[in-house]
Amino acid sequence: MFSFYKHRKVFIGVSLAIIVIGLILSFTFGINLDIQFRGGSIITYQYVGDLSLQDAEDTAEEALGQNVTAQMTESVVDDRTTLIISVAGNEALLPAEMEALSDALTKSFPDLNVRLVSSDLVAPFIGREMLTNGILAILVSSVLIIIYVWFSFRSISGPSAGVMALIALLHDVTIAFFVFVAMRTPLNETLVAVVLTILGFSINDTIVVYDRIRENVRLTNGSMPLDELVDMSIRQSLTRSINTSVATFSAVAVAFIFATIFGIDSIAEFALPLMVGIIAGAYSSLALASPLWVAWKTRGGRTGYEA
């Protein structure tokens, strides 16, 4: 019968390989911060007609010589559509750059009656504050999760269970982060939303396994070796974990497919890392958190049932 504990080194090796690949991508592609976290300029245009968002981004990037992010909103009052171009940077666009951008859009799309509506500056210190608050939200959530696990599973050594759950969560969040890097998506508030969602999903999966372990410890009264007991607990939780992950993944996948078809980039950028995070969360809950906990509890020849 398959043993998750005995194959823990294989699982750890797979995770480390993925992390190494992610680090290589990070150094190769670089990590870009979007305007929400870095500061920059937000330029708003209005137009009438049909415009490809990708064409608008390409035109703006060619005119400015730097990466931009474009979004569209449609008016319910008239036929006008708003094009919002965000340019991350430490300084606002110069008047000459603004003029070059407007001229490029007008010349590239002469039939759309493109006109400038407004331009705003997001100060760098505001972007840094938003980034700091986002990181703080993630850290506070992680601490609260560990405290909850510590208290809830104090009968099976809550502190070590909490630490191993945190390691599994960091694993999931790191892999989701690398998806942003691989997609060349500038980091923005979407990353914070993805991370918090993954934290909630992954810890729920881990708690199901821990709860099964706690119940089996009570039923066997410590008569079964801890590694065998944990393997049994994981197998008992396996079907539920897979079914939950497949159902959640499918729902998010539908959202991603529709967002891709209809060009809703904000939803696609949220859904794809979340799908990867769901897979990583199910994997780490079964193959990392509990086996690592057993390895820690049985270190040095211990039985694992000591306080």
Backbone as numpy.savetxt, mean C-alpha at the origin, in Angstrom:
# Nx Ny Nz CAx CAy CAz Cx Cy Cz
2.60 -34.83 5.87 1.76 -33.63 5.87 2.64 -32.38 5.87
2.25 -31.40 5.07 3.07 -30.20 4.91 3.20 -29.45 6.23
4.42 -29.02 6.53 4.70 -28.28 7.75 5.14 -26.85 7.42
4.34 -25.88 7.84 4.70 -24.48 7.64 5.94 -24.13 8.46
6.03 -24.71 9.65 7.17 -24.38 10.51 8.47 -24.92 9.93
8.48 -26.16 9.47 9.71 -26.74 8.94 10.18 -26.06 7.66
9.26 -25.47 6.93 9.60 -24.76 5.68 9.73 -23.25 5.89
9.86 -22.82 7.14 9.90 -21.38 7.43 11.08 -20.70 6.74
12.21 -21.38 6.62 13.37 -20.77 5.99 13.12 -20.53 4.50
12.36 -21.41 3.88 12.01 -21.22 2.47 11.13 -19.98 2.34
10.13 -19.86 3.22 9.23 -18.71 3.18 9.99 -17.41 3.44
10.88 -17.45 4.41 11.68 -16.26 4.71 12.56 -15.90 3.52
13.13 -16.92 2.88 13.97 -16.68 1.71 13.20 -16.04 0.56
11.98 -16.51 0.34 11.13 -15.93 -0.72 10.85 -14.46 -0.41
10.50 -14.18 0.84 10.20 -12.80 1.23 11.42 -11.90 1.08
12.56 -12.39 1.51 13.79 -11.59 1.40 14.14 -11.34 -0.07
13.92 -12.34 -0.92 14.20 -12.16 -2.35 13.32 -11.06 -2.95
12.04 -11.07 -2.58 11.12 -10.05 -3.08 11.54 -8.66 -2.58
11.94 -8.59 -1.32 12.37 -7.31 -0.75 13.63 -6.80 -1.43
14.56 -7.71 -1.71 15.80 -7.31 -2.40 15.47 -6.77 -3.80
14.59 -7.46 -4.50 14.17 -6.98 -5.83 13.53 -5.60 -5.71
12.70 -5.42 -4.69 12.07 -4.12 -4.48 13.07 -3.02 -4.19
14.09 -3.33 -3.41 15.14 -2.35 -3.11 15.91 -1.98 -4.38
16.18 -2.98 -5.20 16.88 -2.71 -6.47 16.04 -1.78 -7.35
14.74 -2.04 -7.42 13.85 -1.17 -8.20 13.83 0.24 -7.62
13.85 0.33 -6.30 13.81 1.65 -5.65 15.05 2.46 -5.99
16.21 1.81 -5.98 17.45 2.51 -6.32 17.53 2.80 -7.82
16.94 1.92 -8.62 16.99 2.10 -10.07 16.04 3.21 -10.53
14.78 3.12 -10.10 13.76 4.08 -10.53 13.74 5.34 -9.68
14.18 5.22 -8.43 14.06 6.34 -7.51 12.67 6.38 -6.89
12.54 7.13 -5.81 11.27 7.27 -5.11 10.79 8.71 -5.26
9.66 8.87 -5.93 9.12 10.20 -6.19 8.00 10.52 -5.21
8.01 11.74 -4.69 6.92 12.22 -3.85 5.99 13.08 -4.68
4.69 12.83 -4.53 3.71 13.64 -5.24 3.58 14.99 -4.56
2.80 15.85 -5.16 2.69 17.22 -4.69 2.15 17.30 -3.26
1.30 16.34 -2.86 0.76 16.36 -1.51 1.83 16.25 -0.44
2.92 15.52 -0.75 3.98 15.29 0.21 5.21 16.14 -0.05
5.31 16.72 -1.22 6.53 17.43 -1.57 6.32 18.93 -1.75
5.09 19.29 -2.12 4.83 20.68 -2.47 4.95 20.86 -3.98
4.47 21.98 -4.49 4.56 22.26 -5.92 3.41 23.12 -6.39
3.08 23.00 -7.68 2.05 23.85 -8.29 0.89 23.01 -8.78
-0.31 23.57 -8.66 -1.53 22.95 -9.17 -2.16 23.92 -10.16
-2.22 23.54 -11.43 -2.76 24.43 -12.47 -4.06 23.82 -12.99
-5.10 24.64 -13.04 -6.42 24.17 -13.44 -6.84 24.81 -14.76
-7.27 23.98 -15.70 -7.77 24.43 -16.99 -9.19 23.91 -17.19
-9.92 24.58 -18.03 -11.22 24.08 -18.46 -11.23 23.95 -19.97
-12.00 22.98 -20.48 -12.09 22.77 -21.92 -13.44 22.13 -22.24
-13.78 22.12 -23.51 -15.03 21.51 -23.97 -14.67 20.47 -25.03
-15.14 19.23 -24.83 -14.85 18.17 -25.79 -14.21 16.97 -25.12
-13.62 16.11 -25.91 -12.97 14.89 -25.42 -11.46 15.05 -25.46
-10.83 14.67 -24.35 -9.38 14.80 -24.24 -8.82 13.57 -23.54
-7.79 12.99 -24.12 -7.12 11.85 -23.48 -6.25 12.36 -22.35
-6.43 11.79 -21.16 -5.64 12.21 -20.00 -4.16 11.96 -20.23
-3.85 10.85 -20.88 -2.45 10.53 -21.15 -1.84 11.53 -22.12
-2.62 11.93 -23.14 -2.12 12.93 -24.09 -1.86 14.26 -23.39
-2.75 14.62 -22.46 -2.57 15.87 -21.71 -1.31 15.81 -20.86
-1.08 14.68 -20.20 0.12 14.53 -19.38 1.38 14.61 -20.25
1.36 13.91 -21.38 2.53 13.92 -22.27 2.83 15.33 -22.77
1.79 16.07 -23.13 1.97 17.44 -23.62 2.55 18.33 -22.53
2.01 18.20 -21.31 2.48 19.03 -20.20 3.93 18.69 -19.83
4.26 17.40 -19.82 5.63 17.00 -19.48 6.63 17.48 -20.53
6.22 17.44 -21.80 7.11 17.92 -22.86 7.32 19.44 -22.75
6.27 20.16 -22.39 6.37 21.61 -22.28 7.20 22.06 -21.09
7.09 21.30 -19.97 7.76 21.71 -18.73 9.09 21.00 -18.51
9.29 19.87 -19.19 10.53 19.13 -19.00 10.61 18.42 -17.67
9.47 18.08 -17.07 9.45 17.36 -15.80 8.14 16.58 -15.69
8.12 15.64 -14.73 6.94 14.80 -14.56 5.77 15.59 -14.01
4.58 15.27 -14.48 3.36 15.91 -13.98 2.33 14.82 -13.72
1.30 15.19 -12.96 0.15 14.31 -12.73 -1.10 15.06 -13.17
-1.92 14.42 -13.98 -3.12 15.08 -14.50 -4.37 14.35 -14.03
-5.41 15.12 -13.73 -6.70 14.59 -13.34 -7.79 15.34 -14.07
-8.95 14.71 -14.21 -10.09 15.36 -14.87 -11.32 15.30 -13.99
-12.12 16.34 -14.01 -13.42 16.36 -13.36 -14.42 16.96 -14.33
-15.62 16.38 -14.36 -16.64 16.85 -15.29 -17.70 17.67 -14.56
-18.13 18.75 -15.18 -19.16 19.60 -14.60 -20.53 19.01 -14.87
-21.40 19.07 -13.85 -22.77 18.59 -14.03 -23.67 19.71 -14.54
-23.14 20.93 -14.62 -23.94 22.08 -15.03 -23.86 22.29 -16.53
-22.63 22.23 -17.09 -22.46 22.44 -18.52 -21.56 21.34 -19.09
-21.12 21.54 -20.31 -20.30 20.54 -20.99 -18.81 20.68 -20.71
-18.45 21.63 -19.87 -17.03 21.87 -19.63 -16.44 20.82 -18.69
-15.21 20.48 -19.01 -14.46 19.54 -18.18 -13.23 20.26 -17.63
-12.89 19.96 -16.39 -11.74 20.59 -15.75 -10.54 19.66 -15.81
-9.43 20.18 -16.24 -8.16 19.46 -16.27 -7.26 20.04 -15.20
-6.85 19.21 -14.25 -5.99 19.65 -13.15 -4.61 19.03 -13.33
-3.61 19.88 -13.49 -2.23 19.42 -13.67 -1.43 19.77 -12.42
-0.85 18.74 -11.81 -0.05 18.92 -10.59 1.42 18.72 -10.93
2.24 19.67 -10.51 3.69 19.62 -10.76 4.39 19.68 -9.42
4.95 18.55 -8.98 5.63 18.52 -7.68 6.97 19.22 -7.78
7.33 19.96 -6.73 8.61 20.66 -6.72 8.69 21.58 -5.53
9.89 22.08 -5.27 10.09 22.96 -4.12 9.74 24.41 -4.41
9.50 24.73 -5.67 9.16 26.09 -6.05 7.99 26.09 -7.02
7.26 27.22 -7.04 6.14 27.35 -7.98 6.67 27.51 -9.40
5.82 27.19 -10.36 6.21 27.39 -11.75 6.40 28.88 -12.03
7.41 29.20 -12.83 7.66 30.58 -13.22 6.61 31.02 -14.24
6.37 32.33 -14.37 5.39 32.81 -15.36 5.69 32.30 -16.77
6.97 32.24 -17.13 7.34 31.76 -18.46 6.95 30.28 -18.63
7.10 29.48 -17.56 6.73 28.07 -17.63 5.22 27.91 -17.72
4.50 28.75 -16.97 3.04 28.72 -17.05 2.57 29.04 -18.47
3.19 30.04 -19.07 2.81 30.43 -20.41 3.13 29.33 -21.41
4.29 28.70 -21.24 4.69 27.61 -22.14 3.71 26.44 -22.03
3.28 26.14 -20.81 2.32 25.06 -20.61 0.98 25.38 -21.27
0.50 26.59 -21.06 -0.79 26.98 -21.65 -0.73 26.96 -23.17
0.38 27.48 -23.72 0.54 27.49 -25.18 0.58 26.08 -25.73
1.27 25.18 -25.03 1.39 23.80 -25.51 0.03 23.11 -25.54
-0.77 23.31 -24.49 -2.10 22.70 -24.44 -3.01 23.28 -25.52
-2.91 24.60 -25.72 -3.76 25.25 -26.73 -3.41 24.78 -28.13
-2.12 24.67 -28.42 -1.69 24.25 -29.75 -1.95 22.76 -29.99
-1.80 21.96 -28.95 -2.00 20.51 -29.12 -3.47 20.15 -29.25
-4.33 20.94 -28.62 -5.77 20.65 -28.65 -6.53 21.91 -29.04
-6.38 22.35 -30.29 -6.95 23.63 -30.71 -8.48 23.66 -30.73
-9.12 22.50 -30.82 -10.57 22.46 -30.93 -11.28 22.39 -29.57
-10.51 22.35 -28.49 -11.13 22.14 -27.17 -11.32 23.43 -26.37
-10.86 24.54 -26.91 -11.03 25.82 -26.22 -10.46 25.76 -24.80
-9.21 25.32 -24.70 -8.56 25.19 -23.39 -8.25 26.58 -22.83
-8.66 26.82 -21.59 -8.35 28.12 -20.96 -7.94 27.91 -19.51
-7.02 28.75 -19.07 -6.50 28.69 -17.70 -7.54 29.24 -16.73
-7.78 28.48 -15.65 -8.75 28.91 -14.63 -8.05 29.42 -13.38
-7.07 28.67 -12.92 -6.36 29.08 -11.70 -5.04 28.35 -11.59
-4.16 28.89 -10.77 -2.89 28.22 -10.44 -2.62 28.44 -8.96
-2.27 27.39 -8.27 -2.05 27.46 -6.83 -0.73 26.80 -6.48
-0.17 27.25 -5.37 1.10 26.71 -4.87 0.86 25.97 -3.57
1.37 24.73 -3.51 1.38 23.97 -2.26 2.79 24.12 -1.69
2.90 24.84 -0.59 4.21 25.13 -0.01 4.90 23.84 0.43
6.23 23.76 0.28 6.95 22.55 0.68 6.72 22.15 2.13
6.60 23.14 3.03 6.44 22.80 4.45 5.08 22.14 4.70
4.06 22.51 3.89 2.76 21.86 4.02 2.86 20.40 3.56
3.58 20.18 2.45 3.78 18.82 1.97 4.50 17.97 2.99
5.54 18.53 3.60 6.29 17.77 4.62 5.40 17.46 5.82
4.54 18.40 6.17 3.63 18.18 7.30 2.65 17.05 6.99
2.13 17.02 5.76 1.22 15.95 5.36 1.92 14.60 5.37
3.17 14.56 4.89 3.94 13.32 4.90 4.18 12.86 6.33
4.54 13.79 7.20 4.78 13.45 8.61 3.52 12.91 9.26
2.40 13.56 9.00 1.13 13.10 9.57 0.75 11.73 9.05
1.02 11.47 7.78 0.72 10.16 7.21 1.54 9.06 7.87
2.84 9.32 8.03 3.72 8.34 8.69 3.28 8.14 10.14
2.92 9.24 10.80 2.48 9.16 12.20 1.22 8.30 12.32
0.29 8.46 11.38 -0.94 7.66 11.40 -0.62 6.18 11.28
0.34 5.85 10.41 0.72 4.45 10.23 1.39 3.91 11.49
2.27 4.70 12.10 2.96 4.25 13.31 2.00 4.06 14.47
1.08 5.01 14.65 0.11 4.90 15.74 -0.76 3.66 15.54
-1.20 3.42 14.31 -2.01 2.24 14.01 -1.25 0.96 14.34
0.03 0.93 13.97 0.86 -0.26 14.24 1.01 -0.51 15.73
1.26 0.56 16.49 1.42 0.42 17.95 0.13 -0.09 18.58
-1.00 0.46 18.17 -2.28 0.04 18.72 -2.57 -1.43 18.39
-2.19 -1.84 17.19 -2.39 -3.24 16.80 -1.57 -4.16 17.70
-0.32 -3.79 17.94 0.56 -4.62 18.77 0.03 -4.69 20.20
-0.44 -3.57 20.72 -1.00 -3.56 22.08 -2.21 -4.48 22.16
-3.04 -4.42 21.11 -4.23 -5.29 21.09 -3.83 -6.76 21.07
-2.88 -7.12 20.21 -2.44 -8.52 20.13 -1.80 -8.94 21.45
-0.97 -8.06 22.01 -0.31 -8.34 23.29 -1.34 -8.68 24.36
-2.37 -7.86 24.47 -3.38 -8.07 25.52 -4.26 -9.27 25.22
-4.70 -9.41 23.98 -5.65 -10.46 23.63 -5.04 -11.85 23.73
-3.73 -11.96 23.45 -3.09 -13.27 23.43 -2.02 -13.39 24.51
-2.29 -12.75 25.63 -1.33 -12.81 26.74 -1.19 -14.22 27.29
-2.21 -15.08 27.07 -2.12 -16.45 27.57 -1.12 -17.29 26.78
-0.77 -16.86 25.57 0.25 -17.59 24.79 1.45 -16.67 24.53
1.78 -15.87 25.50 2.92 -14.95 25.39 2.63 -13.84 24.39
1.77 -12.92 24.81 1.34 -11.82 23.97 2.44 -10.96 23.39
3.48 -10.57 24.18 4.52 -9.69 23.63 5.20 -10.26 22.40
5.62 -11.53 22.45 6.30 -12.11 21.30 5.33 -12.31 20.14
4.09 -12.65 20.43 3.09 -12.78 19.36 2.88 -11.44 18.68
2.83 -10.37 19.48 2.66 -9.03 18.92 3.83 -8.61 18.05
5.04 -8.91 18.49 6.23 -8.54 17.73 6.25 -9.28 16.39
5.95 -10.56 16.40 5.95 -11.33 15.15 4.84 -10.87 14.22
3.72 -10.48 14.78 2.64 -9.92 13.95 3.10 -8.61 13.31
3.85 -7.80 14.06 4.37 -6.55 13.52 5.35 -6.81 12.38
6.22 -7.81 12.55 7.16 -8.15 11.48 6.40 -8.54 10.21
5.34 -9.33 10.37 4.53 -9.73 9.21 3.87 -8.51 8.57
3.40 -7.57 9.39 2.77 -6.36 8.85 3.78 -5.51 8.09
4.98 -5.37 8.64 6.02 -4.61 7.96 6.36 -5.25 6.61
6.37 -6.56 6.59 6.61 -7.31 5.35 5.55 -6.95 4.30
4.29 -6.94 4.71 3.19 -6.66 3.77 3.24 -5.22 3.27
3.47 -4.29 4.19 3.51 -2.87 3.84 4.68 -2.59 2.90
5.82 -3.21 3.17 7.01 -3.00 2.34 6.76 -3.46 0.91
6.14 -4.61 0.76 5.86 -5.13 -0.58 4.87 -4.22 -1.31
3.85 -3.73 -0.61 2.91 -2.80 -1.23 3.61 -1.51 -1.67
4.54 -1.06 -0.85 5.32 0.14 -1.19 6.11 -0.07 -2.47
6.69 -1.25 -2.62 7.47 -1.53 -3.83 6.60 -1.55 -5.07
5.31 -1.84 -4.91 4.40 -1.78 -6.06 4.30 -0.34 -6.57
4.22 0.61 -5.64 4.20 2.02 -6.04 5.48 2.38 -6.80
6.59 1.86 -6.32 7.87 2.15 -6.97 7.89 1.54 -8.37
7.47 0.27 -8.48 7.49 -0.41 -9.78 6.54 0.25 -10.77
5.42 0.77 -10.28 4.45 1.45 -11.15 4.90 2.86 -11.51
5.98 3.32 -10.88 6.48 4.68 -11.08 5.43 5.70 -10.66
4.65 5.35 -9.64 3.61 6.23 -9.13 4.18 7.11 -8.02
4.09 8.43 -8.15 4.56 9.30 -7.07 3.81 9.01 -5.77
4.51 9.00 -4.66 3.89 8.67 -3.39 2.99 9.82 -2.94
1.75 9.49 -2.60 0.80 10.50 -2.14 -0.08 9.90 -1.05
-1.21 10.56 -0.78 -2.08 10.07 0.29 -2.66 8.70 -0.02
-2.63 8.27 -1.27 -3.11 6.93 -1.62 -2.27 5.86 -0.93
-0.97 6.09 -0.82 -0.10 5.13 -0.15 -0.52 4.95 1.30
-0.83 6.05 1.98 -1.26 5.96 3.38 -2.54 5.14 3.48
-3.50 5.40 2.57 -4.76 4.65 2.57 -4.52 3.17 2.33
-3.64 2.85 1.37 -3.33 1.45 1.08 -2.69 0.76 2.28
-1.73 1.45 2.90 -1.02 0.86 4.04 -1.98 0.58 5.19
-2.82 1.55 5.52 -3.76 1.37 6.64 -4.75 0.24 6.34
-5.18 0.13 5.10 -6.09 -0.95 4.72 -5.41 -2.31 4.85
-4.17 -2.39 4.39 -3.43 -3.65 4.48 -3.18 -4.02 5.93
-2.85 -3.04 6.76 -2.64 -3.32 8.18 -3.88 -3.97 8.80
-5.04 -3.41 8.49 -6.27 -3.97 9.05 -6.56 -5.36 8.53
-6.38 -5.57 7.23 -6.66 -6.89 6.65 -5.69 -7.94 7.16
-4.41 -7.61 7.13 -3.38 -8.60 7.47 -3.46 -8.99 8.94
-3.64 -8.01 9.83 -3.68 -8.36 11.25 -4.91 -9.20 11.56
-6.01 -8.97 10.84 -7.20 -9.79 11.04 -6.92 -11.25 10.69
-6.18 -11.46 9.60 -5.82 -12.81 9.18 -4.89 -13.47 10.20
-3.94 -12.69 10.71 -3.00 -13.22 11.70 -3.72 -13.56 13.00
-4.66 -12.72 13.41 -5.39 -12.96 14.65 -6.21 -14.25 14.57
-6.74 -14.56 13.40 -7.50 -15.82 13.24 -6.60 -17.01 13.55
-5.37 -16.98 13.04 -4.44 -18.09 13.30 -4.05 -18.12 14.78
-3.73 -16.95 15.35 -3.37 -16.88 16.76 -4.50 -17.41 17.65
-5.72 -17.07 17.28 -6.86 -17.51 18.07 -6.99 -19.04 18.04
-6.71 -19.62 16.87 -6.74 -21.07 16.74 -5.63 -21.70 17.58
-4.46 -21.06 17.59 -3.34 -21.56 18.40 -3.71 -21.52 19.88
-4.27 -20.40 20.32 -4.66 -20.26 21.73 -5.66 -21.33 22.14
-6.63 -21.60 21.27 -7.64 -22.60 21.59 -7.03 -24.00 21.65
-6.10 -24.30 20.73 -5.48 -25.63 20.73 -4.54 -25.81 21.92
-3.89 -24.73 22.36 -3.06 -24.81 23.57 -3.94 -25.18 24.77
-5.11 -24.57 24.83 -6.03 -24.87 25.93 -6.52 -26.32 25.85
-6.85 -26.79 24.64 -7.39 -28.14 24.49 -6.35 -29.22 24.76
-5.12 -28.99 24.33 -4.07 -30.01 24.50 -3.33 -29.87 25.82
-3.50 -28.72 26.47 -2.85 -28.48 27.76 -1.33 -28.67 27.69
-0.74 -28.28 26.56 0.71 -28.33 26.42 1.27 -29.71 26.16
0.43 -30.68 25.79 0.92 -32.04 25.58 1.51 -32.25 24.19
1.26 -31.34 23.26 1.75 -31.47 21.89 2.91 -30.51 21.69
3.98 -30.94 21.00 5.07 -30.01 20.69 4.52 -28.75 20.02
5.08 -27.59 20.36 4.51 -26.32 19.91 4.54 -26.20 18.38
5.62 -26.68 17.75 5.67 -26.55 16.30 4.58 -27.37 15.63
4.29 -28.57 16.15 3.21 -29.38 15.59 1.85 -28.74 15.85
1.70 -28.20 17.04 0.43 -27.55 17.39 0.16 -26.36 16.47
1.18 -25.57 16.21 1.01 -24.39 15.35 0.73 -24.81 13.91
1.42 -25.82 13.43 1.13 -26.33 12.08 -0.32 -26.79 11.97
-0.78 -27.50 13.00 -2.17 -27.94 13.02 -3.12 -26.75 13.02
-2.80 -25.74 13.78 -3.65 -24.55 13.87 -3.71 -23.81 12.53
-2.57 -23.73 11.86 -2.52 -23.07 10.54 -3.37 -23.85 9.54
-3.25 -25.17 9.55 -4.04 -25.98 8.62 -5.54 -25.81 8.89
-5.90 -25.72 10.17 -7.31 -25.52 10.51 -7.83 -24.16 10.06
-6.93 -23.18 9.96 -7.33 -21.82 9.57 -7.15 -21.59 8.08
-6.55 -22.55 7.39 -6.13 -22.34 6.00 -7.31 -22.05 5.07
-8.34 -22.87 5.15 -9.49 -22.69 4.24 -10.16 -21.35 4.45
-10.36 -20.98 5.71 -11.00 -19.69 6.00 -10.14 -18.55 5.48
-8.84 -18.62 5.71 -7.94 -17.56 5.29 -7.93 -17.40 3.77
-7.85 -18.52 3.06 -7.82 -18.48 1.59 -9.14 -17.93 1.05
-10.27 -18.42 1.60 -11.57 -17.95 1.12 -11.74 -16.44 1.34
-11.34 -15.96 2.50 -11.45 -14.54 2.81 -10.57 -13.72 1.87
-9.35 -14.19 1.66 -8.42 -13.46 0.79 -8.90 -13.44 -0.65
-9.41 -14.58 -1.13 -9.90 -14.65 -2.52 -11.10 -13.73 -2.71
-12.01 -13.72 -1.74 -13.20 -12.86 -1.85 -12.81 -11.39 -1.85
-11.91 -11.00 -0.95 -11.47 -9.61 -0.88 -10.70 -9.22 -2.13
-9.79 -10.09 -2.55 -9.00 -9.83 -3.74 -9.90 -9.65 -4.97
-10.90 -10.50 -5.09 -11.79 -10.44 -6.25 -12.54 -9.11 -6.30
-13.00 -8.66 -5.15 -13.74 -7.39 -5.10 -12.85 -6.23 -5.52
-11.62 -6.21 -5.00 -10.69 -5.14 -5.35 -10.28 -5.25 -6.82
-10.12 -6.49 -7.31 -9.74 -6.69 -8.71 -10.80 -6.13 -9.66
-12.07 -6.31 -9.31 -13.15 -5.76 -10.13 -13.04 -4.24 -10.19
-12.79 -3.63 -9.04 -12.62 -2.17 -9.01 -11.44 -1.74 -9.86
-10.35 -2.51 -9.80 -9.15 -2.17 -10.59 -9.43 -2.29 -12.08
-10.14 -3.34 -12.49 -10.43 -3.54 -13.91 -11.29 -2.41 -14.45
-12.34 -2.06 -13.73 -13.21 -0.97 -14.18 -12.46 0.35 -14.20
-11.62 0.59 -13.18 -10.85 1.83 -13.14 -9.88 1.91 -14.31
-9.30 0.78 -14.69 -8.38 0.76 -15.83 -9.12 1.00 -17.13
-10.28 0.37 -17.28 -11.06 0.52 -18.51 -11.52 1.96 -18.70
-11.98 2.57 -17.62 -12.54 3.92 -17.72 -11.54 5.01 -17.37
-10.28 4.64 -17.19 -9.23 5.64 -16.98 -9.31 6.38 -15.67
-9.78 5.72 -14.62 -9.85 6.35 -13.29 -8.56 6.00 -12.56
-7.54 6.81 -12.78 -6.20 6.49 -12.28 -6.14 6.42 -10.76
-6.87 7.29 -10.07 -6.80 7.33 -8.61 -7.25 6.01 -7.99
-8.28 5.38 -8.57 -8.75 4.09 -8.06 -7.79 2.97 -8.45
-7.29 3.02 -9.68 -6.35 1.99 -10.13 -5.08 2.02 -9.28
-4.59 3.22 -8.97 -3.38 3.35 -8.15 -3.59 2.86 -6.73
-4.83 2.88 -6.28 -5.15 2.36 -4.95 -5.35 0.85 -4.99
-6.04 0.36 -6.03 -6.46 -1.04 -6.06 -5.30 -2.01 -6.30
-4.38 -1.66 -7.23 -3.32 -2.61 -7.56 -2.39 -2.89 -6.38
-1.85 -1.87 -5.69 -1.03 -2.19 -4.50 -1.83 -2.92 -3.43
-3.12 -2.60 -3.32 -3.94 -3.27 -2.32 -4.11 -4.75 -2.65
-4.26 -5.09 -3.93 -4.35 -6.50 -4.31 -3.08 -7.25 -3.95
-1.95 -6.62 -4.23 -0.66 -7.24 -3.87 -0.56 -7.37 -2.36
-1.01 -6.33 -1.64 -0.96 -6.37 -0.18 -1.84 -7.45 0.40
-2.99 -7.71 -0.23 -3.88 -8.78 0.24 -3.19 -10.14 0.11
-2.53 -10.36 -1.03 -1.79 -11.61 -1.22 -0.66 -11.71 -0.21
0.09 -10.62 -0.04 1.20 -10.62 0.91 0.70 -10.84 2.33
-0.46 -10.25 2.67 -1.00 -10.40 4.02 -1.42 -11.82 4.32
-2.07 -12.47 3.35 -2.45 -13.87 3.54 -1.22 -14.75 3.67
-0.21 -14.47 2.85 1.04 -15.25 2.88 1.76 -15.09 4.22
1.91 -13.84 4.68 2.67 -13.61 5.91 1.94 -14.12 7.14
0.61 -14.05 7.14 -0.15 -14.54 8.29 0.01 -16.04 8.47
0.08 -16.76 7.37 0.18 -18.21 7.43 1.62 -18.70 7.49
2.49 -18.09 6.69 3.83 -18.63 6.50 4.92 -17.92 7.30
4.63 -16.75 7.85 5.68 -16.01 8.54 5.39 -15.78 10.02
4.25 -15.16 10.33 3.99 -14.72 11.70 4.06 -15.86 12.70
3.26 -16.89 12.50 3.20 -18.00 13.46 4.48 -18.84 13.47
5.03 -19.24 12.30 6.31 -19.98 12.34 7.43 -19.20 13.01
7.50 -17.88 12.78 8.53 -17.07 13.44 8.29 -17.04 14.94
7.04 -16.98 15.34 6.71 -16.98 16.76 7.16 -18.28 17.42
6.93 -19.41 16.74 7.37 -20.70 17.26 8.89 -20.75 17.37
9.57 -20.26 16.34 11.04 -20.26 16.35 11.56 -19.46 17.53
10.91 -18.35 17.82 11.35 -17.53 18.96 11.04 -18.23 20.29
9.86 -18.81 20.40 9.46 -19.45 21.66 10.28 -20.70 21.96
10.74 -21.40 20.92 11.46 -22.66 21.13 12.97 -22.50 21.01
13.44 -21.26 20.99 14.88 -21.03 20.86 15.60 -21.62 22.07
16.82 -22.08 21.83 17.63 -22.61 22.93 17.09 -23.87 23.56
16.31 -24.66 22.81 15.81 -25.91 23.35 14.59 -25.80 24.23
13.97 -24.61 24.30 12.77 -24.45 25.11 11.61 -25.22 24.48
10.63 -25.53 25.30 9.43 -26.22 24.80 8.49 -25.23 24.12
8.59 -23.98 24.49 7.70 -22.97 23.94 6.52 -22.66 24.82
6.32 -23.45 25.84 5.17 -23.23 26.74 5.57 -22.46 27.99
6.85 -22.12 28.11 7.25 -21.34 29.26 6.66 -19.94 29.18
6.55 -19.29 30.30 6.00 -17.92 30.33 6.94 -16.98 29.64
